[in-house]
Every structure is written in C-alpha cells, then in structure tokens.
Amino acid sequence: MVEGRQETKLSEMPLKEKLITETKSVCPECDIINVLPAKIIEKQGKVFIQKTCPLHGSFEELYWGSADYYYRARDFLVEKGKGITTPQVKNPKPICPKSCGLCKDHLSHPALTNIAVTNRCDLSCWYCFFFAEKAGYVYEPSMQQFDEMFANLKAMKPVPCNALQFTGGEPTLREDLPEIMKLAKKQDFRHIQLNTNGIRLSKDLDFFKKLFEAGMNTIYLSFDGTSKQTNPKNHWEVPAFLENCRKVGFHSVVLVPTVIKGVNDNELFNIIKFAIDNLDVVRGVNFQPVSLVGRMPKKEREKHRITIPDCLDRISEQSNNVIYRDAFFPVPSVFTLSNFIEQLTDKPQYELSNHFVCGAATYLFIENDKILPITDFVKVNELFKWLHKETIELKKGKHKALTALSLLTQLGKFIDYKKQPKLINVGKLLVDALLKHDYNSLGVFHKTSLFIGFMHFQDPYNYDVERVKRCNIMYAVPDGRVIPFCAFNVFPQAYRDRIQKQFSLSFEEWEKKTGKKLKDDVYTRDKNLS
C-alpha cells in the first residue's frame, strides 16, 4: 500500500452506496496488467467503479454519469454474442485482458477493424494515444503485411470482418495509401473508412480523388468544435476539406469530436448544427468522450472526465430539449434487429453485441429547418421489445410466414405516419430490411437523416473487463493477432507499443530508406489562414 493513501475494503462500503454488480478491472498504476476484483456501485445518482490494489491502494472512478440511464441501457444487455470460432490465441485458460489476440472467451466478432498504416503525424494533440515522436520509432507495415492482415480478418468465423478503418498517426502521410485501399478492396472488404484530420485532403484534391477511386467510402474526420478555441487542430482547414468533398462527389463524412469536460463540452449542439448545415456531405457525428490514458491524479481526471449520459444532458440543455436523452439507445439495441433477421434467414448476421455502456446513438431528420429525432415518430423501444419477443418465438419454432404477417399488421402500432418526414416511408423501410432483406431503401434513410452516436473507449481508471470481452472494434497487427481496442490502446506496454516497435524502423533507418525527414511531416499553417 502506498504511504498516505488509505485502503478501503470493497466489502466495507457505506450503506448509502448501492451495489449494482461485481466485475473485474485493472490497477491503473501497476506497470503490468494487474487484474483486480471490482464493483460497480450507485452513489448520488451516478455509477462508479471501485477496486483495490494491494500495492497502490483503492480507486473509485466515475463509470457513468447517470444511474437512471444506466438501468435503462442495461435492458439491452446481450447475454452472449457469436464470438469467434477461429481464435488466434490458443491459451486454454486465457485471463482477460492478458491474452488478447483474440481468445476463445471473446464474446463478439470484429465488426470494425482498425489498421494503423503509420504512427507518423503532422500534428501533436495533447490527448492523442500515440504518434512517432512520442514512440521514438516509425511503424509502417509493408504491402505484404497488409495483405496478410486482410486475409486473416477474412478467414475469421462464423462472421468474417467486412469493415476496415485506416488510421494512424495521420494515415494520409503515406503516399501509397490508395494502393493499400485497393488491396483491401481486392480482399472484398465492403466498407473502407479513413480516420483523418483532413488537412492533406483540404489541400490535395488529386490525392483525395485517388482515395475515393481506390474504394474509400467513409471519412472519419477529427473535429473537436466549431470555434478556433475548441478545435485548434483543423478549424481553418475544415471548410476547404468540405469543399473538396463536394468537388470529388464524396458524401459520407462523419465528424468525430473528442469530448473533454471544460474544453469543448459547451459546443456539442453547435457541432450537431454544423453537421446539419453540411448535410449534403456530412452523414453523422460520432462523439467520443475522452479516454484518460496514462497516469493522472484524481483531481485532473475529475476536471476532464465526462461520460455518455453527461454528454446527452449537455445536448439536451443546449438544444432546449429538442434532442433529448431518451432519443438515444445503447449500441447493443441493434442486436435485436440482427438477431431477428438471423432467425428469419438462417444465416449468421453481423451483430453488435457490445456492452451497453460502450456507446449510444440516434438518428435525426431535418424537415423545414426542424430537427426530428427518430423517436418523435417511431416507438423504437416498443418495436425492439416486439422484435425480441418474436425472435424468441421463432427460436421455439414459430412459422416464419406467421411472423412476417404479424409484423405487417403490427407496424401501425410503432409508427406515427403523420409525423414521419415526407421523404421517407419508415414502414416500407422496415418491411424491406426485416422481411425482404433488401437494404437499398436504407440509402434513402441515410441520405435524409443525420446519425448521432457516442463511443466511450476505456482507460485504466474506469476499466471493466466485461466491456473488453464484448468489444467488436479491433486492431489487426502484423503478428497475426486481432486485438480489442480497449486492450490495444489502454495497455500499450503489452500490445500497441510492444507490437509496433517489433515491426518498426528507427528514425535514422526510416529516413535513410525513404530519403525523407521526419521533421518535414509537421504541419505549419499558412499565416493567412490563422
């Protein structure tokens, strides 16, 4: 026990604290992955995680900012996802998260896999997970290594990975990025996503075109606010980036703000309004409450810590409750849809069996300058409950034709046709997707709506092993493993840094090989812009 830190046994919690569940976590100050028993508790209307390390004492961290919303989200807990039948880690008794790669105990299949194409970056944001200057080496896989990683993902069963995100560092620093995307396209990945700050794409229209022609169909644009104070990284470049999207004919941008309390949480609705103003090219906003990786004093964590319910409250307040908390549903709610379709088709479906606190989302529709959350005209909760009940009946042997007929007769109970936007027919969309398995009408849905999502990645202080066991956002690495996001980045000494260093070059080696200088990567803004 560290001197000056009082240790409290978890069994001696004050009566005002309500035990919700027991789980496992990690010590945030041990140099190794030290798995500890932990408890999720309710206190003062919020949810906290508590754990005690024999060496470093007790820790209590905010887990979710609203106990009420925690219980609502928990209703969508998935008992178990498909997992994988082709684990890369052969350990017969894996200890999560010490045996990631994936192991036989993982409860979800990869839905989106990150491929880090470089750790070089033209910026140096203070909250970033990693970049070359911090790491001390350059990590850039070869084309052969990419090909092997892609093949490994496609060989996974029962559901092979179908969606990739190319990330970094700043991936557009690689001149051969279009060739990497083409290689992924040859391996039949249908969704190819780029995670970027957009700076190069705001200035290099030809490179933008090459990426689009190579198969890029979504851009995750780092975008932390609508002012230069909240978004100093690319505030001045974003307008030119959006114009280049229009010139190229690219219409699938997702704004990705890292939300930090006291820094940009006052601008969440402004970010949504910015997306609405650019709805011709922006398809969504995916807010990411900051992950406080590394060692950080409690006072500093409390200064910056924000959770999904806290963000929802900010949006509700800033929009005068036009966008309200109950319009959002946890990510595993979508599991209800895929499970229903799977029972009707007898084919394994992509499923989002994440933990219910990992993320939340809704759709907004804009009509006559009015914002309509989907819950204004669809009783989403009731629809999900009905689909869940019918899925159970199908598993018991109910005839599929009867289920289809039942859906057709029940639709009117779930949809207010008078309030739905004129450009879409929600009833037809549901029939096409759920019964006909024709997803073409979803294109109209996405073109007329704005996706608003949240994804809160973990850090050592709020770490819940049950969450990482259900993770379906992965990293593929050259040694053949596929590692959950919240293991890869939270434990860099065991995963990210250790693996990337193994497949890296020193600065001197990289500069000699490429004939370039790392210092030339650094972006210097034109004084006329700022």
C-alpha positions in Angstrom: 0.0 0.0 0.0 1.3 3.5 -0.9 2.1 5.7 2.0 -0.6 8.4 2.6 -3.3 6.5 0.7 -6.0 4.9 2.8 -7.1 1.5 1.8 -10.8 0.6 2.0 -12.0 -2.9 1.6 -14.8 -3.2 -1.0 -16.8 -5.3 1.4 -17.0 -2.3 3.8 -18.9 0.1 1.5 -21.0 2.7 3.3 -24.7 1.9 3.3 -25.5 4.9 1.1 -23.8 3.1 -1.8 -25.8 0.5 -3.7 -24.0 -2.5 -5.2 -25.1 -3.0 -8.8 -22.8 -5.8 -9.9 -19.4 -7.3 -9.5 -16.8 -7.4 -12.2 -13.0 -7.3 -12.8 -10.8 -4.3 -13.5 -7.1 -3.4 -13.5 -4.8 -1.4 -11.4 -4.1 1.9 -13.2 -0.7 2.3 -11.5 0.8 -1.1 -11.9 3.4 -1.4 -14.7 1.9 -4.8 -15.6 -1.7 -5.8 -16.3 -2.8 -6.5 -12.8 -6.4 -7.8 -12.9 -8.4 -7.0 -9.7 -11.9 -7.7 -8.4 -14.1 -4.7 -8.8 -17.6 -3.5 -8.0 -20.0 -1.3 -10.0 -21.9 0.8 -7.5 -24.6 3.5 -7.5 -24.0 6.6 -5.4 -25.6 10.1 -5.6 -27.5 9.3 -8.7 -24.3 8.2 -10.6 -22.4 5.0 -11.2 -18.9 4.4 -10.1 -16.3 1.5 -10.3 -14.3 0.6 -7.2 -11.2 -1.6 -6.9 -8.3 -2.1 -4.6 -4.7 -2.9 -5.5 -2.5 -4.5 -2.7 0.3 -2.2 -3.8 -1.3 1.0 -4.8 -4.5 1.2 -2.6 -8.1 1.9 -3.5 -9.5 3.6 -6.5 -13.0 4.9 -7.2 -13.8 6.3 -10.6 -16.9 7.7 -12.3 -18.2 4.9 -14.6 -21.4 6.5 -15.9 -22.8 9.9 -15.1 -26.4 8.8 -14.6 -27.7 5.7 -12.7 -31.2 6.0 -14.2 -29.8 5.9 -17.7 -27.5 3.0 -16.8 -30.5 0.9 -15.8 -32.4 1.9 -19.0 -29.4 0.9 -21.1 -28.9 -2.3 -19.2 -32.3 -3.6 -20.5 -30.5 -4.1 -23.8 -27.7 -6.3 -22.4 -26.9 -9.1 -24.8 -26.4 -12.4 -23.0 -23.7 -13.5 -25.4 -22.7 -12.7 -28.9 -21.4 -15.1 -31.5 -17.8 -14.6 -30.5 -15.3 -16.4 -32.8 -14.6 -20.0 -33.6 -11.2 -19.2 -35.1 -9.2 -17.7 -32.2 -5.6 -16.7 -32.8 -4.6 -17.2 -29.2 -4.6 -20.8 -28.3 -4.3 -20.4 -24.5 -6.8 -22.9 -23.0 -7.3 -20.8 -19.9 -7.0 -17.1 -21.0 -7.1 -14.3 -18.5 -8.8 -11.2 -19.9 -7.3 -8.8 -20.9 -3.9 -10.5 -20.7 -4.4 -13.0 -23.6 -5.8 -10.8 -26.3 -5.4 -11.7 -29.9 -8.4 -13.0 -30.0 -9.0 -15.8 -27.5 -11.8 -18.4 -27.2 -13.6 -16.4 -24.5 -14.2 -13.3 -26.5 -17.9 -12.7 -26.8 -18.2 -10.6 -30.0 -16.9 -10.9 -33.6 -15.0 -8.0 -35.2 -17.4 -5.5 -36.7 -14.9 -2.7 -37.5 -11.2 -3.4 -37.5 -8.6 -0.6 -37.3 -5.5 -0.8 -39.4 -2.7 1.6 -38.3 -0.9 2.4 -41.5 1.6 4.7 -39.8 2.4 6.3 -36.5 3.7 9.4 -38.1 1.5 12.5 -37.7 1.6 16.1 -38.9 0.1 17.3 -35.6 0.8 16.6 -31.9 -2.5 16.8 -30.0 -2.0 16.5 -26.2 -4.7 13.9 -25.7 -3.6 11.6 -28.6 -3.0 7.9 -28.0 0.3 7.9 -29.8 2.5 9.2 -32.7 6.0 8.6 -33.9 7.6 11.5 -31.9 6.3 10.0 -28.6 7.1 6.4 -29.6 10.7 7.0 -30.8 10.3 4.9 -33.9 8.4 4.7 -37.2 5.8 2.0 -37.6 4.6 1.4 -41.2 3.6 -2.1 -42.3 4.6 -3.3 -45.8 2.1 -4.2 -48.5 2.7 -7.9 -47.8 1.9 -7.4 -44.1 -1.3 -5.6 -45.0 -2.3 -8.4 -47.4 -1.7 -11.0 -44.6 -3.7 -8.9 -42.1 -6.6 -8.6 -44.5 -6.6 -12.3 -45.3 -6.5 -13.1 -41.6 -9.6 -11.0 -41.0 -11.5 -12.6 -43.9 -10.7 -16.0 -42.5 -12.4 -15.4 -39.2 -15.5 -17.4 -38.4 -18.5 -17.5 -38.1 -18.7 -13.9 -39.4 -15.6 -12.6 -41.3 -14.8 -8.9 -40.8 -16.3 -6.8 -43.5 -15.3 -3.2 -42.4 -11.9 -1.6 -42.1 -10.8 1.8 -40.8 -7.4 3.0 -41.9 -5.9 5.1 -39.1 -2.6 6.3 -37.6 -1.0 8.6 -36.7 -2.2 10.5 -39.7 -2.7 7.9 -42.5 -2.7 10.4 -45.4 1.1 10.9 -44.8 1.5 7.6 -46.6 1.8 8.2 -50.3 0.8 4.6 -51.0 -2.5 4.8 -49.1 -4.6 4.5 -52.3 -2.7 1.2 -53.1 -3.4 -0.1 -49.6 -7.1 0.6 -50.0 -7.1 -1.1 -53.4 -5.5 -4.2 -51.8 -8.3 -4.2 -49.2 -10.9 -3.9 -52.0 -9.4 -7.0 -53.7 -10.0 -8.9 -50.4 -13.7 -7.9 -50.7 -13.9 -5.5 -47.8 -17.1 -3.6 -48.5 -16.7 -0.8 -46.0 -13.4 1.1 -46.2 -13.1 4.0 -43.8 -10.4 6.7 -43.3 -9.7 8.3 -40.0 -8.0 11.6 -40.7 -7.6 15.2 -39.5 -8.5 16.2 -43.1 -5.6 18.6 -43.5 -4.0 17.0 -46.6 -7.4 16.3 -48.1 -8.2 20.0 -47.8 -5.2 20.9 -49.9 -4.6 17.9 -52.2 -7.6 17.3 -54.4 -5.8 14.8 -56.6 -4.9 12.6 -53.6 -8.5 12.9 -52.4 -9.7 11.6 -55.8 -7.2 8.7 -55.7 -8.5 7.6 -52.3 -12.1 7.8 -53.5 -11.4 5.9 -56.7 -9.5 3.3 -54.6 -12.6 2.4 -52.6 -12.8 4.8 -49.7 -16.5 5.2 -48.8 -16.4 6.9 -45.4 -14.2 9.5 -43.8 -14.0 9.8 -40.0 -13.0 13.5 -39.7 -11.4 14.6 -36.4 -13.5 17.7 -35.5 -13.5 18.9 -31.9 -15.6 22.1 -32.1 -16.9 24.9 -34.2 -14.5 27.6 -32.9 -10.7 28.0 -33.1 -10.6 27.7 -29.3 -12.2 24.3 -29.2 -10.8 23.0 -32.5 -7.3 24.4 -33.0 -6.2 21.3 -34.9 -8.1 21.9 -38.1 -10.6 24.7 -37.6 -9.2 26.7 -40.5 -8.9 23.7 -42.9 -12.3 22.1 -42.5 -14.2 24.5 -44.9 -11.7 23.6 -47.7 -12.0 19.9 -46.8 -15.8 20.0 -47.2 -15.5 21.9 -50.5 -13.2 19.2 -51.8 -15.7 16.6 -50.7 -18.2 18.4 -52.9 -15.8 18.7 -55.8 -15.0 15.0 -55.7 -18.6 13.9 -55.2 -17.9 12.4 -51.8 -21.0 12.4 -49.5 -20.1 10.3 -46.4 -18.3 12.2 -43.8 -18.6 11.5 -40.0 -17.4 14.2 -37.7 -15.5 12.8 -34.7 -15.2 15.1 -31.7 -13.1 14.0 -28.7 -15.3 15.5 -25.9 -13.3 16.8 -22.9 -15.1 18.4 -19.9 -14.3 22.0 -19.5 -12.7 22.2 -23.0 -15.4 21.6 -25.6 -18.5 20.1 -23.9 -20.2 23.5 -24.3 -20.2 23.1 -28.1 -21.9 19.7 -28.6 -25.1 21.1 -30.1 -23.1 23.6 -32.1 -21.2 20.6 -33.6 -24.6 18.9 -34.5 -25.8 22.2 -36.1 -22.6 22.4 -38.1 -23.2 18.9 -39.4 -26.8 19.8 -40.3 -25.6 22.8 -42.2 -23.4 20.5 -44.2 -25.8 17.6 -44.5 -25.0 17.2 -48.2 -21.7 15.7 -47.3 -21.8 15.0 -43.6 -23.7 11.8 -42.6 -23.1 11.7 -38.9 -21.4 12.9 -35.7 -19.7 10.3 -33.5 -18.8 11.9 -30.2 -16.0 10.2 -28.2 -15.7 11.1 -24.5 -12.0 11.4 -23.8 -10.2 8.3 -22.7 -7.7 9.3 -19.9 -4.9 7.0 -20.7 -1.7 7.1 -18.7 -1.3 8.0 -15.0 -3.3 11.0 -13.9 -4.1 12.4 -10.5 -7.8 12.2 -9.4 -8.2 15.9 -9.4 -7.1 16.1 -13.0 -9.3 13.2 -14.0 -12.3 14.9 -12.4 -11.5 18.1 -14.3 -11.7 16.3 -17.7 -13.8 13.2 -17.2 -17.1 13.1 -19.0 -19.4 10.2 -19.8 -22.1 9.5 -22.3 -25.1 10.4 -20.1 -23.3 13.7 -19.2 -22.9 14.5 -22.9 -26.6 13.7 -23.6 -27.6 16.1 -20.8 -25.4 18.8 -22.4 -27.0 18.3 -25.8 -30.5 18.3 -24.2 -29.7 21.6 -22.4 -28.0 23.2 -25.4 -30.9 22.3 -27.8 -33.7 23.3 -25.4 -34.6 19.6 -25.2 -35.2 19.3 -29.0 -32.7 16.4 -28.8 -33.5 14.6 -25.6 -31.7 11.8 -23.7 -34.3 9.1 -24.4 -34.0 9.5 -28.1 -30.7 7.6 -27.8 -30.3 3.9 -27.5 -27.3 1.8 -26.5 -25.3 0.1 -29.3 -26.5 -3.5 -28.4 -30.1 -2.5 -29.1 -29.3 -3.1 -32.8 -28.5 -6.7 -31.8 -32.3 -7.1 -31.6 -32.6 -6.4 -35.3 -29.8 -8.6 -36.5 -31.0 -11.5 -34.3 -34.5 -11.2 -35.7 -33.2 -11.3 -39.3 -30.9 -14.2 -38.5 -33.8 -16.3 -37.3 -35.7 -15.5 -40.5 -32.8 -16.2 -42.9 -31.0 -18.9 -41.0 -27.8 -17.0 -41.9 -25.2 -15.6 -39.4 -25.6 -11.8 -39.4 -23.3 -9.0 -38.3 -24.2 -8.2 -34.8 -23.3 -5.5 -32.3 -23.1 -7.4 -29.0 -21.1 -4.7 -27.2 -21.5 -3.9 -23.6 -24.4 -1.5 -23.1 -22.3 1.4 -21.7 -19.8 1.4 -24.6 -22.0 3.6 -26.9 -25.3 5.1 -27.7 -26.9 6.5 -30.9 -29.9 8.0 -32.6 -31.0 9.4 -35.9 -32.1 13.0 -36.6 -34.2 14.1 -39.5 -34.4 17.7 -40.8 -37.6 18.9 -42.3 -38.5 22.6 -42.8 -35.5 23.5 -40.6 -37.0 21.5 -37.8 -35.0 18.7 -36.1 -36.9 15.5 -35.6 -35.3 12.7 -33.6 -36.5 9.3 -34.9 -38.3 8.7 -31.6 -40.6 11.6 -32.4 -42.4 9.3 -34.9 -41.2 5.8 -34.2 -41.8 4.0 -30.9 -38.3 2.5 -31.0 -38.4 0.9 -27.6 -41.7 -0.9 -28.2 -40.6 -2.0 -31.7 -37.4 -3.5 -30.2 -39.4 -5.3 -27.5 -41.8 -6.8 -30.1 -38.8 -7.9 -32.3 -37.2 -9.6 -29.2 -40.4 -11.4 -28.4 -40.9 -12.6 -31.9 -37.3 -13.8 -32.1 -37.8 -16.0 -29.1 -41.0 -17.4 -30.7 -39.0 -18.1 -33.9 -36.4 -20.0 -31.9 -39.2 -22.1 -30.5 -40.4 -23.0 -33.9 -43.0 -20.3 -34.9 -43.6 -20.3 -38.6 -41.7 -17.6 -40.4 -44.8 -16.7 -42.6 -46.8 -16.0 -39.4 -44.1 -13.8 -38.1 -44.0 -11.8 -41.3 -47.7 -11.4 -41.3 -47.6 -10.3 -37.7 -45.1 -7.6 -38.5 -47.2 -6.3 -41.3 -50.2 -6.0 -39.1 -48.4 -4.5 -36.2 -46.4 -1.8 -37.9 -49.1 0.9 -37.3 -48.6 0.5 -33.6 -44.9 1.5 -33.8 -45.0 4.3 -36.5 -46.8 7.7 -36.4 -47.2 8.1 -40.2 -48.5 11.7 -39.8 -45.3 12.8 -38.0 -42.7 10.9 -40.2 -40.7 13.0 -42.6 -42.2 13.2 -46.1 -39.1 11.9 -47.8 -39.1 8.5 -46.1 -41.6 5.7 -45.6 -40.5 4.0 -42.3 -43.0 1.2 -42.7 -41.7 0.2 -46.2 -38.1 0.6 -45.0 -38.7 -1.9 -42.1 -40.5 -4.4 -44.4 -37.7 -4.2 -47.0 -35.0 -4.7 -44.4 -36.6 -7.1 -42.0 -38.6 -9.3 -44.3 -37.3 -8.8 -47.8 -33.7 -8.4 -46.7 -33.4 -5.6 -49.3 -31.3 -2.8 -47.9 -31.4 -0.4 -50.9 -34.1 1.7 -49.2 -31.7 2.3 -46.3 -29.7 4.5 -48.7 -32.7 7.0 -48.7 -32.8 6.7 -44.9 -29.2 7.7 -44.5 -29.3 10.5 -47.1 -32.2 12.2 -45.3 -31.0 11.7 -41.7 -28.1 12.5 -39.5 -26.6 9.8 -37.4 -25.6 11.0 -33.9 -23.5 8.4 -32.0 -21.3 8.1 -28.9 -18.4 5.7 -28.3 -16.6 5.9 -25.0 -13.3 3.9 -25.0 -11.9 2.8 -21.7 -8.8 3.8 -19.7 -7.1 2.1 -16.7 -9.2 4.0 -14.2 -12.7 3.1 -15.4 -11.7 -0.3 -16.9 -14.3 -3.0 -16.9 -13.2 -6.4 -18.1 -16.8 -7.3 -19.1 -16.7 -4.4 -21.6 -13.5 -5.5 -23.3 -14.7 -9.1 -23.5 -17.6 -7.8 -25.7 -15.6 -5.3 -27.7 -16.1 -5.5 -31.5 -13.8 -2.6 -32.5 -10.4 -4.2 -33.1 -6.9 -3.6 -34.3 -5.2 -6.0 -36.7 -1.4 -6.3 -36.3 1.3 -7.9 -38.4 1.9 -10.8 -36.0 -1.4 -12.3 -37.0 -3.5 -11.2 -33.9 -6.7 -9.2 -33.8 -6.8 -7.2 -30.5 -9.8 -5.3 -29.0 -9.5 -1.5 -29.0 -9.6 -1.2 -25.2 -6.8 -3.6 -24.7 -4.6 -2.4 -27.6 -4.5 1.3 -26.5 -5.1 1.0 -22.8 -2.1 -1.4 -22.3 0.4 -0.1 -24.8 3.3 -1.8 -22.9 1.6 -5.2 -23.7 0.0 -4.6 -27.0 0.3 -1.4 -29.1 3.8 -0.2 -28.4 5.3 -3.6 -27.9 3.9 -4.9 -31.2 4.6 -1.8 -33.3 8.1 -1.5 -32.0 8.8 -5.1 -33.1 7.8 -4.1 -36.7 9.3 -0.6 -36.8 12.3 1.3 -38.0 14.4 3.8 -36.1 14.1 7.4 -37.2 17.5 7.1 -38.9 16.6 3.9 -40.7 13.3 5.3 -41.9 14.9 8.5 -43.2 17.6 6.6 -45.0 15.1 4.2 -46.5 12.7 6.8 -47.7 15.0 9.8 -48.3 12.6 12.0 -46.3 13.0 13.8 -43.0 10.5 13.3 -40.2 10.6 16.9 -39.3 9.0 17.6 -42.7 5.8 15.9 -41.6 5.0 18.7 -39.2 2.2 20.9 -40.5 2.8 24.6 -40.5 -0.3 26.6 -41.0 -0.3 29.5 -43.5 -0.4 32.7 -41.5 -3.1 34.0 -43.8 -5.4 31.2 -42.5 -5.0 31.8 -38.8 
